[in-house]
Every structure is written in C-alpha cells, then in structure tokens.
Amino acid sequence: MGSFSIWHWLIVLVIVMMIFGTKKLRNMGADLGGAVRGFKEGMREGGAEAKAGEAASTPQVTGKTVEGEVREKTESKA
C-alpha cells in the first residue's frame, strides 16, 4: 500500500499528458534542461572565480622579516 507499482506511475503519466498535452510537456522539459545547464555553468564559473580570488588574496612571501610591537589593542567600530 505504501509503494506504487509501475502501473500506477503509467496511469499518472497518461493523466498528466491528457491535462497538459505533449507540446507543453516538451517545452517544460526544455526549460528545465536549460535551467540545469545554466546552474552548472554558474557553479563552474563561481568555482573558477573563487580559486582565482584565493590566489590573489594569498600574500607573497619575499623572505623579509618585519619586526613590530603591539602597544595597545584597538577596536574597530563598524
């Protein structure tokens, strides 16, 4: 009773096709595929930008030592 058989899903598919029609379902499928492709491209571009940002924000080590002393702790007010 909890799981549906293949026949239940086929009946649901036939009812959906009768309500929406095959042309509208085809257009919805194409729109969904385009959205997924756009999402994947955005994820690839975001990953490339993040890697480039990490490389740019990493300080370059030049081998020079900078000596200093902290005298007073200051708090930034934002």
Secondary structure, 3 states (H helix, E strand, C coil): CCCCCHHHHHHHHHHHHHHHCHHHHHHHHHHHHHHHHHHHHHHHHHHHHHHHHHHHHCCCCCCCCCCCCCCCCCCCCC
